[in-house]
Amino acid sequence: MLAFRNLLRRRIRTLLTVTGVAIGVSIVVALSAIARGFRTQVNDLFSSGRAHLILSRKDAADPILSYLPESLLGELRARDEIAAVEPVVLGATQVPPLAVFIFFGTTRDSPFLEQIRVVEGEGLFATPGTDRVCLGARAARNLGREVGDTLPLGGRELTVVGLFESATPLIDAGALLSLGDAQELAGLEQKITSALVQLRDSNRDALVRAEQELEADYPEIEATPPSEWAAAFDEFDLAEQTATVFTILAICIGGISVMNTMLMSVFERTREIGILQAIGWSRWMVVRQVLAEALLVATVGTPLGIALGVGIVELIGSFQQFSWVAGHYDTTVFLQGIAVGFGMGVVGSIYPAWRAVGITPIEALRYE
Amino acid sequence: MSDDVVLRIEGLRKTYETGRVRALDGIDLVLRRGEFVSIVGPSGSGKSTLLHVLGALDRPDEGSVWLGGQDLVTAERLDRVRARSIGFVFQLHNLVPTLTAVENVELPLYALDVSRAERRRRAEELLVAVGLSERLHHRPSQMSGGQRQRVAIARALVNQPELVLADEPTGDLDQETGRHVLELLERLREERGLTLVLVTHDMAVAERADRTIRLIDGRIASS
């Protein structure tokens, strides 16, 4: 009761502090949701297809930099445990106005094609030929292209032969090319960026055995199930580590904001705190009072921050340049937001609480 | 300590500035239940220091202080002593401005873990007793100086203390209002059998007490 009334005493100051907490929480929620969303999308790229394993270069920091020799495919196809292997070239280029435009080079039989649904025009391989491109629905919107239009890519003019949709925004905002066109565009002659492997026997034991044997026979290769593919690349860890750094920064900066408010509140109420102690309140009760005020600020600021964070992600995703951005909101993201909000409250109230218990009733009674 | 002795002080000494200023210099004092004692003396005579020791706000350097059956020199938790046994009325009312009268009166009871319903019952009963039945839910800013001081008196009594200490309770009030506040304190003392210690500069106020203690240079000059 007293904590609530104290906060209402200085409404503007309280409002600014709540806003500070909300902004801190929103940044953490947005960063975490985007980082996790990106990882989820990468894991989803090949998850719904027939592929049991994805082969990538072991030390590659990014899927685009995972160069494997195309000749590897023949060796893999000759192995008993493997039913099929299809190559993928994953690349990125600039297509004005987009700073980053992702393309996927595949073959006619690639499990990757199971991730998309042609909604207009024809499929990439419906008619033989080169310089053909299928655009994701988002990509077509972002680039203002329709079936029959041309698209300049890497100095070549490609014809848009079809539009497709995918549940994964990263695919939906990209383009599908033949393997050869993609290799040329990415400058990867006789190279691929990953291989999708279908095993003859897909039970758990066979999968683990195949992973181990492939990695033993080809030390430069990392074999991972599609749903864990992102774990093969340091880049995604880096994104989440960045979110963690921002989390710590948000707690520190937000904590200082809360501390400032609580300190001013304690200084303003020096006499009042002394009187409360004089009438029997213990130091712990005074600490609880300061803590309660900070936690009240956090209780209001945290949900606002979470809502703001979700709004920021959705806003970013609505921009043409970032249409591949899709937040992944799982329990961890929300728990991070809550931890940051209340972390700010606790961090911000420690010093003011310490100052408050340092006030003795005698000093306070002299204080005017 | 006999049953009717509320407070016993023997050989009380208190110095400040590492012994250079003797605020209290050998005070012996006994207060009996229901007694009304005033303490007077010039500035710097030790009145406030004595009040602080009596009120368990400070510990002496030497001597003993017994309140009820409790030794205040060795008591671990003086806040518990204050919460259970002492009521304070200050010169300035010192009410929490954001709380209503009844909420202010309830404050000491939080330290005693009294239930919400009981807190409210006792606070309302006391506010009625001090004549503020119409002001229960008013904030301090909505009340006159005299009314605020009556709320402060109710707050001092709500924990049913053995000892009520009033530090210049009329010092911030006009004469008429001050007289009413004193009359209220006297009436409540008689009705409730309170032991009341009142510190004042005003001899007219001091003379209303059963006994007046005059302090000079930290010693009792007359009693």
Interface residues (C-beta under 8 A of the other chain):
Chain A: M1 L2 R5 N6 L8 R9 R271 E272 I275 L276 Q277 A278 I279 G280 W281 S282 R283 M285 T360 P361 I362 L365
Chain B: H52 G55 L57 D58 R77 D79 R80 R82 A83 R84 I86 G87 F88 F90 N94 V96 P97 T98 L99 E103 L107 P108 Y110 A111 L112 R155 A156 N159
